Amino acid sequence: MRRPPWWPWAVWIFVLVPGPLVLTALVSDFVLGTRWLGSNPVKEGELLLGQWTIKYLVAALAITPVRYILGWNWLQKYRRTFGLAAFFYGLTHFLWYALVDIQLDSGQLAEDLTKRTYIIVGFTALLVMLPLALTSTRAAIARLRHRWVALHRLVYVVPVLGIVHWWMSVKADVGPPAFYSAVFALLLGWRWWHARRETSGHATTSPTRSAA
């Protein structure tokens, strides 16, 4: 199937719009006294940026199964876009916490990164995403070759850490993390099934190839 002409615009709107909207809402709440982000705009903005990180991870991981099921091979070129967006929003989520929430309190930051488990887990997810983002270029792919594939398998660790971080940070509203837990379980389960299927297929055809 050919790529719809509107798709690139939809991708860039999906990637670029949420962050500025959250920032604009925060400024509006503090300067104009609005309540776009509720009674605690700092925490709500931090939460929204974390949620968008999860959404971009979903988009990146969903591309491969959608390609196989629907035959939309043109989607592949956008996987890196969504992966980089996930890293950018994850980094923004952390910077929002460090700069706006705790206001660069080094003592508080050190304590949180050593004693508060959910922050340790979230920061670990960000650290795992860092080498993936840095090696997302074509030059890095050509330089690392098969090691690039092995390194980028870490992408399956990130949503697990992200969901655990989310679960541990919520107190009452467990609906959203439960929903995305199910989505990631479905996507990772499909990936495991597909890998097993490919492995068994190679094992079945290898004797024939040897005989040939």
C-alpha positions as CSV (number, residue, x, y, z in Angstrom):
1,M,0.0,0.0,0.0
2,R,1.3,3.4,-0.9
3,R,1.9,6.0,1.8
4,P,-1.0,8.4,2.3
5,P,0.0,12.0,1.3
6,W,-1.1,13.4,4.6
7,W,0.9,11.0,6.8
8,P,4.1,13.0,7.2
9,W,2.1,16.0,8.3
10,A,0.3,13.8,10.8
11,V,3.5,12.4,12.2
12,W,5.1,15.8,12.7
13,I,2.0,17.2,14.4
14,F,1.9,14.2,16.6
15,V,5.6,14.7,17.5
16,L,5.9,18.5,17.8
17,V,2.6,19.8,19.2
18,P,2.2,18.1,22.7
19,G,5.4,19.6,24.3
20,P,4.7,23.2,23.4
21,L,1.1,22.8,24.4
22,V,2.1,21.6,27.9
23,L,4.7,24.4,28.2
24,T,2.1,27.0,27.1
25,A,-0.4,25.7,29.6
26,L,2.1,25.9,32.4
27,V,3.0,29.5,31.6
28,S,-0.7,30.4,31.2
29,D,-1.5,28.9,34.6
30,F,1.3,30.7,36.4
31,V,1.1,34.1,34.6
32,L,-2.6,34.4,33.8
33,G,-4.0,32.3,36.6
34,T,-5.7,29.8,34.4
35,R,-6.1,26.1,35.4
36,W,-5.3,24.2,32.2
37,L,-3.1,21.8,34.2
38,G,-5.3,21.7,37.2
39,S,-4.6,22.7,40.8
40,N,-1.0,21.5,40.6
41,P,0.3,22.5,37.2
42,V,3.9,21.5,37.9
43,K,3.1,17.9,38.7
44,E,0.4,17.6,36.0
45,G,2.9,18.9,33.3
46,E,5.5,16.5,34.5
47,L,3.0,13.6,34.3
48,L,1.8,14.6,30.8
49,L,5.4,14.7,29.4
50,G,5.9,11.2,30.9
51,Q,2.7,9.9,29.4
52,W,3.7,11.3,26.0
53,T,7.0,9.4,26.3
54,I,5.1,6.2,26.7
55,K,2.9,7.0,23.7
56,Y,5.8,7.5,21.4
57,L,7.3,4.2,22.6
58,V,4.0,2.6,21.7
59,A,4.1,4.2,18.3
60,A,7.7,3.1,17.7
61,L,7.1,-0.5,18.8
62,A,3.8,-0.8,16.9
63,I,5.3,0.0,13.5
64,T,6.8,-3.5,13.0
65,P,3.6,-5.5,13.7
66,V,1.5,-3.1,11.7
67,R,3.9,-3.5,8.7
68,Y,3.7,-7.2,8.9
69,I,-0.1,-7.4,9.4
70,L,-1.2,-4.7,7.0
71,G,1.8,-4.5,4.6
72,W,2.4,-0.8,5.2
73,N,6.2,-1.0,4.7
74,W,6.4,2.8,4.3
75,L,5.9,3.0,8.0
76,Q,9.4,1.8,8.7
77,K,11.1,5.1,8.0
78,Y,9.1,6.7,10.9
79,R,10.2,4.2,13.6
80,R,13.3,6.3,14.2
81,T,11.2,9.5,14.4
82,F,9.0,8.0,17.1
83,G,12.0,6.6,19.0
84,L,13.8,9.9,19.0
85,A,10.5,11.6,20.1
86,A,10.2,9.1,23.0
87,F,13.8,10.0,24.1
88,F,13.2,13.8,23.7
89,Y,10.0,13.7,25.8
90,G,11.6,11.4,28.3
91,L,14.5,13.8,28.7
92,T,12.1,16.7,28.9
93,H,10.1,14.8,31.6
94,F,13.3,14.5,33.6
95,L,14.4,18.1,33.1
96,W,10.9,19.3,34.1
97,Y,11.2,17.4,37.3
98,A,14.8,18.7,37.9
99,L,14.4,22.3,36.9
100,V,10.7,23.1,37.6
101,D,9.6,20.5,40.3
102,I,12.6,20.4,42.6
103,Q,14.2,23.6,41.2
104,L,17.7,22.2,40.8
105,D,18.0,21.3,44.5
106,S,21.1,19.1,44.2
107,G,20.6,17.6,47.6
108,Q,17.0,16.6,46.8
109,L,18.1,15.3,43.4
110,A,20.8,13.2,44.9
111,E,18.5,11.8,47.5
112,D,15.8,11.0,44.9
113,L,18.2,9.2,42.6
114,T,19.5,7.0,45.3
115,K,16.6,6.4,47.6
116,R,13.3,6.8,45.7
117,T,12.9,3.6,43.7
118,Y,10.4,4.9,41.1
119,I,12.7,7.8,40.2
120,I,15.7,5.4,40.0
121,V,13.7,3.2,37.6
122,G,12.6,6.1,35.5
123,F,16.1,7.6,35.3
124,T,17.4,4.1,34.3
125,A,15.0,4.0,31.5
126,L,16.3,7.4,30.3
127,L,19.9,6.2,30.5
128,V,19.0,3.1,28.5
129,M,17.4,5.3,25.8
130,L,20.5,7.6,25.6
131,P,22.8,5.2,23.6
132,L,19.8,4.3,21.4
133,A,19.2,7.9,20.5
134,L,22.9,8.6,20.0
135,T,23.3,5.7,17.6
136,S,20.1,6.3,15.6
137,T,21.9,7.9,12.6
138,R,22.7,6.1,9.4
139,A,26.4,6.6,10.1
140,A,26.1,4.8,13.4
141,I,24.2,2.0,11.8
142,A,26.9,1.6,9.1
143,R,29.7,1.8,11.7
144,L,28.3,-0.6,14.3
145,R,26.7,-3.1,11.9
146,H,25.5,-6.2,13.7
147,R,26.4,-4.7,17.0
148,W,23.8,-2.0,16.3
149,V,21.1,-4.6,16.1
150,A,22.2,-6.1,19.4
151,L,22.3,-2.6,21.1
152,H,18.9,-1.6,19.9
153,R,17.3,-4.6,21.3
154,L,17.4,-2.6,24.5
155,V,14.4,-0.8,23.2
156,Y,12.3,-3.6,24.6
157,V,13.7,-2.9,28.1
158,V,12.6,0.8,28.0
159,P,8.8,0.3,28.1
160,V,9.1,-2.2,30.9
161,L,11.1,0.3,33.0
162,G,8.8,3.2,31.9
163,I,5.6,1.3,32.9
164,V,7.1,0.2,36.3
165,H,8.1,3.9,36.9
166,W,4.5,5.0,36.1
167,W,2.9,2.3,38.3
168,M,5.1,3.2,41.2
169,S,4.4,7.0,40.8
170,V,0.6,6.9,40.8
171,K,-1.5,6.7,43.9
172,A,-5.1,6.3,42.8
173,D,-5.6,6.6,39.0
174,V,-4.2,3.3,37.9
175,G,-6.3,3.1,34.7
176,P,-3.8,4.7,32.3
177,P,-0.7,2.7,33.4
178,A,-2.9,-0.5,33.4
179,F,-4.0,0.3,29.8
180,Y,-0.5,0.9,28.5
181,S,0.8,-2.2,30.4
182,A,-1.7,-4.2,28.4
183,V,-0.6,-2.5,25.1
184,F,3.1,-3.1,25.7
185,A,2.4,-6.7,26.8
186,L,0.6,-7.2,23.5
187,L,3.3,-5.6,21.4
188,L,6.2,-7.4,23.2
189,G,4.2,-10.7,23.1
190,W,3.8,-10.3,19.3
191,R,7.5,-9.6,18.9
192,W,8.3,-12.8,20.9
193,W,5.9,-14.8,18.9
194,H,7.2,-13.5,15.6
195,A,10.8,-14.2,16.6
196,R,9.9,-17.8,17.6
197,R,8.1,-18.2,14.3
198,E,11.1,-17.0,12.3
199,T,13.4,-19.2,14.3
200,S,11.3,-22.3,13.7
201,G,10.9,-21.4,10.0
202,H,14.7,-21.2,9.6
203,A,15.1,-24.5,11.4
204,T,12.6,-26.2,9.2
205,T,14.0,-25.0,5.9
206,S,17.7,-25.4,6.7
207,P,18.0,-29.2,5.9
208,T,16.5,-28.5,2.5
209,R,19.0,-25.8,1.8
210,S,21.8,-28.0,2.9
211,A,20.6,-30.8,0.6
212,A,20.3,-28.4,-2.2
